[in-house]
Amino acid sequence: MKKIVIIGASSGMGRKVACDFARLGWRVGIAARREDKLREIKDMFPGRVEYMTIDVTASDAEERFNKLIELIDGMDYMLYASGCGWSNPELDTSHDEQTIAVNVLGFTRMINAAYKYYKATANLNRGHIAAITSVGGTKGIGTSATYSASKRYQWTYLQAIDQLAHRQHVNVSVTDIRPGFVDTALLDKRYPLEMSVGYVAPRLEKAIITAPRIKYIDSKWAVVTALWKLVPDALWRRLEFDF
Ligand SMILES: NC(=O)c1ccc[n+]([C@@H]2O[C@H](COP(=O)([O-])OP(=O)(O)OC[C@H]3O[C@@H](n4cnc5c(N)ncnc54)[C@H](OP(=O)(O)O)[C@@H]3O)[C@@H](O)[C@H]2O)c1
């Protein structure tokens, strides 16, 4: 029986992936801050799902993450799905602080904890670390400066951890999953090319299992991002987005 730990499983994409894997018979360890939402998922899948409240911005997050791994007797896969972000053209620093705390500090803490788990267990079966980042890391977005910068940080960090694993002979794959707009609580309005959670989830799950280094969800967003990368900075600064 496969075992997965999902951080950020109380809503949106993390919740859907947790429910889908539990339905398949996997043991699923779920975490986030809202206990009522986590308990609801555990009650839907008795014996398959365990939970631990974790605030990734808190100093006890790593200890609680390790307890969650113990609750499901090990971890074959880890998915980091926690995240936050706001459209912030007025540069409200409280939003910036929250975004950096979750998407940078919390992300780093949880990816490190997963890596150290695989390193310490010297696992014979390959371990997997996956994180939902975003196409938003492609270029700095003026109205979402901290969010886009935090996602670029996540891209770079995952690449670094993948290299570290190779160097330290740690048997783990590292996957950076980059969706475009998805209809979840994170978005405050409708956006172009928006995808439903139901459409995205099977693609996410395939990426978690097959473990490519980088996965764009979906092909049209891969094309959009490829074109986006080609936009020269002189033109990029003139474009008006309202993200
Ligand atoms: N929706 C999109 O358009 C989109 C596009 C590209 C990438 N993404 C990325 O996808 C990931 C998942 O987002 P989503 O769209 O599924 O949004 P969501 O429904 O808002 O889910 C966010 C999750 O993060 C958790 N979280 C927030 N702060 C946390 C904290 N301090 N400690 C632990 N968990 C925390 C939330 O749980 P609690 O509040 O219970 O703690 C929730 O489970 C994020 O990284 C987001 O940036 C989203």
PDBQT file of the ligand as one rigid body, heavy atoms in Angstrom, charges set to zero:
ROOT
HETATM    1  N1  LIG A 301      -5.438  28.284  -7.676  1.00  0.00    +0.000 N 
HETATM    2  C1  LIG A 301      -4.585  28.643  -8.623  1.00  0.00    +0.000 C 
HETATM    3  O1  LIG A 301      -4.923  29.326  -9.621  1.00  0.00    +0.000 OA
HETATM    4  C2  LIG A 301      -3.140  28.212  -8.524  1.00  0.00    +0.000 A 
HETATM    5  C3  LIG A 301      -2.344  28.279  -9.683  1.00  0.00    +0.000 A 
HETATM    6  C4  LIG A 301      -1.025  27.886  -9.621  1.00  0.00    +0.000 A 
HETATM    7  C5  LIG A 301      -0.491  27.432  -8.432  1.00  0.00    +0.000 A 
HETATM    8  N2  LIG A 301      -1.273  27.383  -7.313  1.00  0.00    +0.000 N 
HETATM    9  C6  LIG A 301      -0.664  26.911  -6.065  1.00  0.00    +0.000 C 
HETATM   10  O2  LIG A 301      -1.298  25.721  -5.674  1.00  0.00    +0.000 OA
HETATM   11  C7  LIG A 301      -1.138  25.545  -4.256  1.00  0.00    +0.000 C 
HETATM   12  C8  LIG A 301      -2.481  25.119  -3.663  1.00  0.00    +0.000 C 
HETATM   13  O3  LIG A 301      -3.392  26.198  -3.734  1.00  0.00    +0.000 OA
HETATM   14  P1  LIG A 301      -4.950  26.056  -4.049  1.00  0.00    +0.000 P 
HETATM   15  O4  LIG A 301      -5.182  26.784  -5.308  1.00  0.00    +0.000 OA
HETATM   16  O5  LIG A 301      -5.382  24.643  -3.944  1.00  0.00    +0.000 OA
HETATM   17  O6  LIG A 301      -5.550  26.988  -2.899  1.00  0.00    +0.000 OA
HETATM   18  P2  LIG A 301      -6.312  26.736  -1.524  1.00  0.00    +0.000 P 
HETATM   19  O7  LIG A 301      -7.572  25.987  -1.737  1.00  0.00    +0.000 OA
HETATM   20  O8  LIG A 301      -6.399  28.091  -0.909  1.00  0.00    +0.000 OA
HETATM   21  O9  LIG A 301      -5.314  25.804  -0.681  1.00  0.00    +0.000 OA
HETATM   22  C9  LIG A 301      -4.245  26.325   0.039  1.00  0.00    +0.000 C 
HETATM   23  C10 LIG A 301      -3.857  25.342   1.125  1.00  0.00    +0.000 C 
HETATM   24  O10 LIG A 301      -2.738  25.914   1.818  1.00  0.00    +0.000 OA
HETATM   25  C11 LIG A 301      -2.937  25.716   3.191  1.00  0.00    +0.000 C 
HETATM   26  N3  LIG A 301      -2.188  26.711   3.969  1.00  0.00    +0.000 N 
HETATM   27  C12 LIG A 301      -2.250  28.052   3.877  1.00  0.00    +0.000 A 
HETATM   28  N4  LIG A 301      -1.482  28.605   4.832  1.00  0.00    +0.000 NA
HETATM   29  C13 LIG A 301      -0.936  27.579   5.538  1.00  0.00    +0.000 A 
HETATM   30  C14 LIG A 301      -0.075  27.501   6.665  1.00  0.00    +0.000 A 
HETATM   31  N5  LIG A 301       0.391  28.602   7.279  1.00  0.00    +0.000 N 
HETATM   32  N6  LIG A 301       0.282  26.277   7.126  1.00  0.00    +0.000 NA
HETATM   33  C15 LIG A 301      -0.178  25.158   6.526  1.00  0.00    +0.000 A 
HETATM   34  N7  LIG A 301      -0.984  25.164   5.461  1.00  0.00    +0.000 NA
HETATM   35  C16 LIG A 301      -1.378  26.365   4.986  1.00  0.00    +0.000 A 
HETATM   36  C17 LIG A 301      -4.448  25.867   3.375  1.00  0.00    +0.000 C 
HETATM   37  O11 LIG A 301      -4.867  25.238   4.588  1.00  0.00    +0.000 OA
HETATM   38  P3  LIG A 301      -5.261  25.987   5.964  1.00  0.00    +0.000 P 
HETATM   39  O12 LIG A 301      -5.821  27.318   5.614  1.00  0.00    +0.000 OA
HETATM   40  O13 LIG A 301      -6.252  25.039   6.586  1.00  0.00    +0.000 OA
HETATM   41  O14 LIG A 301      -3.979  26.041   6.733  1.00  0.00    +0.000 OA
HETATM   42  C18 LIG A 301      -4.954  25.108   2.160  1.00  0.00    +0.000 C 
HETATM   43  O15 LIG A 301      -5.050  23.734   2.454  1.00  0.00    +0.000 OA
HETATM   44  C19 LIG A 301      -0.581  26.879  -3.741  1.00  0.00    +0.000 C 
HETATM   45  O16 LIG A 301       0.808  26.784  -3.553  1.00  0.00    +0.000 OA
HETATM   46  C20 LIG A 301      -0.849  27.843  -4.882  1.00  0.00    +0.000 C 
HETATM   47  O17 LIG A 301       0.074  28.910  -4.912  1.00  0.00    +0.000 OA
HETATM   48  C21 LIG A 301      -2.593  27.749  -7.325  1.00  0.00    +0.000 A 
ENDROOT
TORSDOF 0
